[in-house]
């Protein structure tokens, strides 16, 4: 958790990022038409780990803002789960909800 916390500007952002990861995981199950009753804890953990890795790349390596990184989590998680490589959006100007 310490390495993850270093990616945040304040302890209050832990809840924001955790909720965004939870939402991305739920959306990924819905997108794959996966019945919620068959979610295993191992699969949820695997998807959480994927989200954490994606977030670390976006926030840590690319220095994206919290909102931009969490907005893109569902998209990049689904790309990863589909076995497709994804490239982070390279735009330098970004606003919430603009699709990138």
Secondary structure as a PSIPRED ss2 file (coil, helix, strand):
# PSIPRED VFORMAT (PSIPRED V4.0)

   1 X C   1.000  0.000  0.000
   2 X H   0.000  1.000  0.000
   3 X H   0.000  1.000  0.000
   4 X H   0.000  1.000  0.000
   5 X H   0.000  1.000  0.000
   6 X C   1.000  0.000  0.000
   7 X C   1.000  0.000  0.000
   8 X C   1.000  0.000  0.000
   9 X C   1.000  0.000  0.000
  10 X C   1.000  0.000  0.000
  11 X C   1.000  0.000  0.000
  12 X C   1.000  0.000  0.000
  13 X H   0.000  1.000  0.000
  14 X H   0.000  1.000  0.000
  15 X H   0.000  1.000  0.000
  16 X H   0.000  1.000  0.000
  17 X H   0.000  1.000  0.000
  18 X H   0.000  1.000  0.000
  19 X H   0.000  1.000  0.000
  20 X H   0.000  1.000  0.000
  21 X H   0.000  1.000  0.000
  22 X H   0.000  1.000  0.000
  23 X H   0.000  1.000  0.000
  24 X H   0.000  1.000  0.000
  25 X H   0.000  1.000  0.000
  26 X H   0.000  1.000  0.000
  27 X H   0.000  1.000  0.000
  28 X H   0.000  1.000  0.000
  29 X H   0.000  1.000  0.000
  30 X H   0.000  1.000  0.000
  31 X H   0.000  1.000  0.000
  32 X C   1.000  0.000  0.000
  33 X C   1.000  0.000  0.000
  34 X C   1.000  0.000  0.000
  35 X C   1.000  0.000  0.000
  36 X H   0.000  1.000  0.000
  37 X H   0.000  1.000  0.000
  38 X H   0.000  1.000  0.000
  39 X C   1.000  0.000  0.000
  40 X C   1.000  0.000  0.000
  41 X H   0.000  1.000  0.000
  42 X H   0.000  1.000  0.000
  43 X H   0.000  1.000  0.000
  44 X H   0.000  1.000  0.000
  45 X H   0.000  1.000  0.000
  46 X H   0.000  1.000  0.000
  47 X H   0.000  1.000  0.000
  48 X H   0.000  1.000  0.000
  49 X H   0.000  1.000  0.000
  50 X H   0.000  1.000  0.000
  51 X H   0.000  1.000  0.000
  52 X H   0.000  1.000  0.000
  53 X H   0.000  1.000  0.000
  54 X H   0.000  1.000  0.000
  55 X H   0.000  1.000  0.000
  56 X H   0.000  1.000  0.000
  57 X H   0.000  1.000  0.000
  58 X H   0.000  1.000  0.000
  59 X H   0.000  1.000  0.000
  60 X H   0.000  1.000  0.000
  61 X H   0.000  1.000  0.000
  62 X C   1.000  0.000  0.000
  63 X C   1.000  0.000  0.000
  64 X C   1.000  0.000  0.000
  65 X C   1.000  0.000  0.000
  66 X H   0.000  1.000  0.000
  67 X H   0.000  1.000  0.000
  68 X H   0.000  1.000  0.000
  69 X H   0.000  1.000  0.000
  70 X H   0.000  1.000  0.000
  71 X H   0.000  1.000  0.000
  72 X H   0.000  1.000  0.000
  73 X H   0.000  1.000  0.000
  74 X H   0.000  1.000  0.000
  75 X H   0.000  1.000  0.000
  76 X H   0.000  1.000  0.000
  77 X H   0.000  1.000  0.000
  78 X H   0.000  1.000  0.000
  79 X H   0.000  1.000  0.000
  80 X H   0.000  1.000  0.000
  81 X H   0.000  1.000  0.000
  82 X C   1.000  0.000  0.000
  83 X C   1.000  0.000  0.000
  84 X C   1.000  0.000  0.000
  85 X C   1.000  0.000  0.000
  86 X C   1.000  0.000  0.000
  87 X C   1.000  0.000  0.000
  88 X C   1.000  0.000  0.000
  89 X C   1.000  0.000  0.000
  90 X C   1.000  0.000  0.000
  91 X C   1.000  0.000  0.000
  92 X C   1.000  0.000  0.000
  93 X C   1.000  0.000  0.000
  94 X C   1.000  0.000  0.000
  95 X C   1.000  0.000  0.000
  96 X C   1.000  0.000  0.000
  97 X C   1.000  0.000  0.000
  98 X C   1.000  0.000  0.000
  99 X C   1.000  0.000  0.000
 100 X C   1.000  0.000  0.000
